[in-house]
């Protein structure tokens, strides 16, 4: 899924939290985003295929991706079986017309899941026809000098033979990863971007792109030079916004940043 003049620019429903999934579709439509990525989470609407499809149809905004419920606070959403969660994510993606499911690598304590994760993802893709784009995470830092490996087979998907991968700039900021180098290692497997920013602290900040240290504009320009044709999804944190006007300004600024540095014409 892409637009004629460049990568598709989407809005993650996580970007409007604590507002709902329904509000995210409204923001995407009013601001002119190309599509929406649905974060399946604690918002009951996000878990319901029919409700999500009706929102997409009502606002005439397509769904480009489904983010599987694999965060710590969504451990019980759609049950506790991690493979069952991915199966349901693929079913939602197919039903709503999305071609990507975003998934995090397993936590260390999910040993059985982690042991067959790389092969299992490949099998799911072959069986469903949906791209499972594995997202970069980060070492969990107890201090500025020490890190703990909390993911298996690892937090950097460029180290594994995944067919499809995701780069998240906020996660890369924590890991102090060079995202251009990561993209080069991923090569043709890079399918999906979570456009955001970070200061390099141990917090997963999800700043408006351009407000951190990740040189997001240079990364987007690299994507343009290399012919990236996947999704660029804004996944920012607007929880601290004082009101809806401030949230709208952040969402609009993020979209304009993406269009400007990708060289995408404003519709």
Secondary structure, DSSP 8 states (H G I E B T S, - for coil): --BTTB-EEEEEGGGGTTS-HHHHHHHHHHHT-SEEEEE-SSSGGGG-HHHHHHHHHHHT-EEEEEE-S-SGGGTTTT-S-HHHHHHHHHHHHHHHT--EEEEE-EETT-HHHHHTHHHHHHHHHHHH--EEEEE----EESSSS-EE--EES-S-GGGTT-SSEEEEHHHHHHHT--HHHHHHHHGGGEEEEEE-B--SSSS---B-TTSSSS-HHHHHHHHHHTT--SEEEE----TT-SSHHHHHHHHHHHHHHHHHHHT----
